[in-house]
Amino acid sequence: MASIYDIAKAAGVSAAAVSMALNNRKGVSDQTRLKIIQIAQELGYEKKKRGPIEALQKVLNVVLCISAIQYDYFNNSFYFDIIKHLSKGLVNFSCNLIIRMSTLDRDAEMIQKIAQHQEVDTYIFMGTRLSPRFIRQLVGENVPVIFFNKPHVEGKNVYSVSFDNRRAMYLLTRYAIELGHKEIVYLGYVLCIHPAENRLLGYREAMEDAGFEVKPNYIVEAEYIPEYGSSYIRKMVSLGIPLPSAILCGNDRLAVGVIKALKEFRFKVPGDVSVTGIDNVPLSDMLEVPLTTIDVQTEKIGSSLARLLQDIHIGKVTQRHILVDVSLVKRKSLGAYHPDRSALLNTVIY
């Protein structure tokens, strides 16, 4: 017996388009609908009859696509904390939450395969660096799409949930300044990536509010994995470049890499160099040096995603773009500036 995927292949459309046509739902043109119905008849497709419970409530297919620079990144609990609270918020909502993971260099391929071979009612995208416009080309404009950390993306059926990246870095920078730091590096900038761009805005704003110059070498590109944090410290030491008094990292994992390398060279944290992160992942308070960080409220992000998803499908969306607030978590890794640190940094013990 032919399936909707057989029909989709013969018609040159997505499985979602076939489902919309055969169920007389909006989302496909009349011409495409007639073409699909004709092909279905030719292939002998028989629509499965719904039972009494199914007839009352359709079970939605929600595909959550998560992308990262490498698979090891998924050891980070950040995304899975959000998924946990998303799932919790969907307990009483009829849907199949399908999680797909990929590396950044393969996520376009992953998304395209899903769109071609799976019936999807809503997509949620996390971590991808593909442009929203390109993603819409892959999945079509008729399926609702929710982006994480891409605030105010525009387009038909496009929504977002983000945390306030600008405020996150502003709070960290301002706190470092209050503790007497002037040589403050933002480690974790990624060109043309919206969260990183917003964090740069927050960093610049706090530095300028304090009357400090933002030097080009204070903005350092780095991916959000520990190896990049360690390599930054090792490079600075090998070149004999004085380390800044405070390093504000793009996430907690990057900060762990920085602290690890500083310890290898017997620098004191925070005595010689202060370090911060973002995300407040579990156990960040139980490190050898408890990490000053930003709580991005993963519970609220997850519950906001769940609420937005449900509102979309009952047609009662009141807020297309949700911005979740953040808070500063003060711990020991960011300490007061030590005036004598320069003398200490001139003697590196290998």
Sequence and secondary structure as in RCSB ss.txt:
>XXXX:A:sequence
MASIYDIAKAAGVSAAAVSMALNNRKGVSDQTRLKIIQIAQELGYEKKKRGPIEALQKVLNVVLCISAIQYDYFN
NSFYFDIIKHLSKGLVNFSCNLIIRMSTLDRDAEMIQKIAQHQEVDTYIFMGTRLSPRFIRQLVGENVPVIFFNK
PHVEGKNVYSVSFDNRRAMYLLTRYAIELGHKEIVYLGYVLCIHPAENRLLGYREAMEDAGFEVKPNYIVEAEYI
PEYGSSYIRKMVSLGIPLPSAILCGNDRLAVGVIKALKEFRFKVPGDVSVTGIDNVPLSDMLEVPLTTIDVQTEK
IGSSLARLLQDIHIGKVTQRHILVDVSLVKRKSLGAYHPDRSALLNTVIY
>XXXX:A:secstr
   HHHHHHHHTS HHHHHHHHTT SSS HHHHHHHHHHHHHTT       HHHHH   EEEEEEEEESSGGGGG
SSHHHHHHHHHHHHTTTS EEEEEEEEETTTHHHHHHHHHHHS  SEEEEES  S HHHHHHHH SSS EEEES 
TT  STTEEEEEE HHHHHHHHHHHHHHTT  SEEEEEE TT HHHHHHHHHHHHHHHHTT    GGGEEE  SS
HHHHHHHHHHHHHTT    SEEEESSHHHHHHHHHHHHHTT  TTTT EEE SB  TTTTSSSS  BEEE  HHH
HHHHHHHHHHHHHHT  S SEEEE  EEE  TTS    TTHHHHHT    
